[in-house]
Amino acid sequence: MSLCLPVYPEKPSPVSNCTVFNETSESVELSCDEGHDGGLTQHFVLEVLQSDSAEMRYNASSNTAAFHLGNLTPTGTGFRVLVYSVNGKGRSEPFRIDDLAIRTSEKYAGWSQVHHILE
């Protein structure tokens, strides 16, 4: 005799292992490992904040935990990047990357606009 227990949906688990790659003077790509979806369909949210002021510079959503950030312009300061999973029960804790900047001839560049990959 087997026992069947009900499975209740829950908030998704956080993404992990977020990796920045393909850095150029104008763009960067970010990819994360998806966590457990909590038993529901999930999507992913990216938020880019100015490091020194916490001002929201951009946010984007995607069906995968992969984003392309382009149109980089010099700002003199880094950025904080948050990536989190969202489903019908709520959102996960964010994966956080502090002071992300791209080095271009000994200067750093940041984002004035950000674009993302959809599916």
C-alpha positions in Angstrom: 0.0 0.0 0.0 1.4 3.4 -1.0 0.6 6.6 0.7 -0.1 9.7 -1.4 0.6 13.0 0.3 -0.7 16.2 -1.2 1.8 18.7 -2.7 1.1 22.3 -1.9 2.5 25.1 -4.1 4.9 27.5 -2.5 7.1 30.4 -3.3 10.0 29.5 -5.7 13.5 28.9 -4.5 16.2 31.6 -5.3 18.3 31.4 -8.4 21.9 30.5 -7.8 25.3 30.5 -9.5 24.7 33.8 -11.4 27.5 34.3 -13.8 28.5 37.4 -15.7 30.1 36.6 -19.1 30.7 38.0 -22.6 31.7 41.4 -21.2 32.4 44.1 -23.7 32.8 47.8 -23.5 29.1 48.1 -24.3 27.3 45.0 -22.9 27.3 42.1 -20.6 25.4 38.8 -20.2 24.1 37.3 -17.0 22.9 33.7 -16.6 21.8 32.0 -13.4 20.8 28.4 -12.4 17.1 28.2 -11.8 15.9 27.0 -8.4 12.8 24.9 -7.6 9.7 26.5 -9.1 7.6 25.8 -6.0 5.2 23.6 -8.1 4.0 26.5 -10.2 5.1 28.2 -13.4 7.8 30.8 -12.6 9.5 33.7 -14.4 12.6 35.7 -13.5 13.1 39.3 -12.7 16.2 41.4 -13.0 16.6 44.7 -11.2 19.5 47.1 -11.8 20.1 49.7 -9.1 22.7 52.5 -8.8 25.2 51.3 -6.1 25.6 54.7 -4.4 22.0 55.8 -4.4 19.9 52.6 -4.8 18.0 54.4 -7.6 16.3 51.9 -9.8 17.9 52.1 -13.3 16.0 49.3 -15.0 14.0 46.1 -14.4 13.1 43.3 -16.8 11.5 39.9 -16.7 12.1 36.7 -18.6 10.9 33.2 -18.8 14.5 32.0 -18.4 17.2 33.1 -15.9 19.3 34.7 -18.6 19.6 38.4 -19.4 21.6 40.5 -21.9 22.4 44.0 -20.7 23.4 46.4 -23.4 23.9 50.1 -24.2 26.4 50.6 -21.5 27.6 54.2 -20.8 30.2 55.5 -18.4 28.7 56.6 -15.0 31.6 56.6 -12.6 29.8 54.3 -10.2 28.9 50.6 -10.1 25.5 48.9 -10.0 23.8 46.4 -7.8 22.0 43.7 -9.7 19.2 41.6 -8.2 17.8 38.5 -9.8 14.8 36.7 -8.3 12.2 34.0 -9.2 8.5 34.8 -9.1 5.4 32.5 -9.2 1.8 32.7 -8.2 2.7 32.3 -4.5 5.3 35.1 -4.4 8.9 35.8 -5.1 12.1 34.2 -3.9 14.9 35.9 -2.1 17.1 37.8 -4.6 20.5 36.7 -5.8 22.6 39.8 -5.4 25.7 41.1 -7.3 27.1 44.2 -5.7 29.2 46.8 -7.5 29.0 45.3 -10.9 30.9 47.4 -13.4 32.6 46.9 -16.7 36.2 48.0 -17.2 36.9 50.0 -20.3 40.4 51.5 -20.6 40.8 51.7 -16.8 37.4 53.4 -16.4 34.1 51.7 -15.4 31.0 51.7 -17.4 27.4 51.2 -16.2 24.0 50.9 -17.7 21.8 53.7 -19.0 19.5 51.2 -20.6 19.3 47.5 -20.2 17.8 44.9 -22.5 16.9 41.3 -21.7 16.5 38.0 -23.5 13.0 36.7 -23.7 12.8 32.9 -24.0 
